[in-house]
Amino acid sequence: MSTRVFLLLIQFLISACYLKESEDQQRLRFQVELEFVQCLANPNYLHFLAQRGYFKDPAFVNYIKYLQYWKEPQYAKYLKYPMCLHFLDLLQYEHFRKEIANGQCSRFIDDQQILHWQHYTRKRVRLLQNQADKHTGGSQSETATQKSV
């Protein structure tokens, strides 16, 4: 999310505080916040925000706190990258906000995230393959039992 989009979002949120939002405005706010929350799953984007001082701005930190509502099931179901919720939690801590400004830290987190996804994908494929083997093995034994009867 670019700085311009973020500033437009903040302006939109401030105006929404003073005026009742229309249905279209609510939908737009939902879409923008959904996109922004999912961007938090990217350690490189977090590093970008930290390098530009966003995490030092109390208004931005309050906005991050406000976004905690995405952890509720009725909102979380729309997330494609659930890892963003973990980073949303970590961003509540000042120490993490300071450390993510370090390039080595963000690269390490990025590497660990990729390793996690690779391991998860391989493990998931194995589990699905085992289930498929059991299913086809079970069908073959049922067929053999029926033929012998």
Rosetta blueprint (number, residue, H / E / L):
1 M L
2 S L
3 T H
4 R H
5 V H
6 F H
7 L H
8 L H
9 L H
10 I H
11 Q H
12 F H
13 L H
14 I H
15 S H
16 A H
17 C H
18 Y H
19 L L
20 K L
21 E L
22 S L
23 E H
24 D H
25 Q H
26 Q H
27 R H
28 L H
29 R H
30 F H
31 Q H
32 V H
33 E H
34 L H
35 E H
36 F H
37 V H
38 Q H
39 C H
40 L L
41 A L
42 N L
43 P H
44 N H
45 Y H
46 L H
47 H H
48 F H
49 L H
50 A H
51 Q H
52 R L
53 G L
54 Y H
55 F H
56 K H
57 D L
58 P H
59 A H
60 F H
61 V H
62 N H
63 Y H
64 I H
65 K H
66 Y H
67 L H
68 Q H
69 Y H
70 W H
71 K H
72 E L
73 P H
74 Q H
75 Y H
76 A H
77 K L
78 Y L
79 L L
80 K L
81 Y L
82 P L
83 M H
84 C H
85 L H
86 H H
87 F H
88 L H
89 D H
90 L H
91 L L
92 Q L
93 Y L
94 E H
95 H H
96 F H
97 R H
98 K H
99 E H
100 I L
101 A L
102 N L
103 G H
104 Q H
105 C H
106 S H
107 R H
108 F H
109 I H
110 D H
111 D H
112 Q H
113 Q H
114 I H
115 L H
116 H H
117 W H
118 Q H
119 H H
120 Y H
121 T H
122 R H
123 K H
124 R H
125 V H
126 R H
127 L H
128 L H
129 Q H
130 N H
131 Q H
132 A H
133 D H
134 K H
135 H H
136 T H
137 G H
138 G H
139 S H
140 Q H
141 S H
142 E H
143 T H
144 A H
145 T H
146 Q H
147 K H
148 S H
149 V L
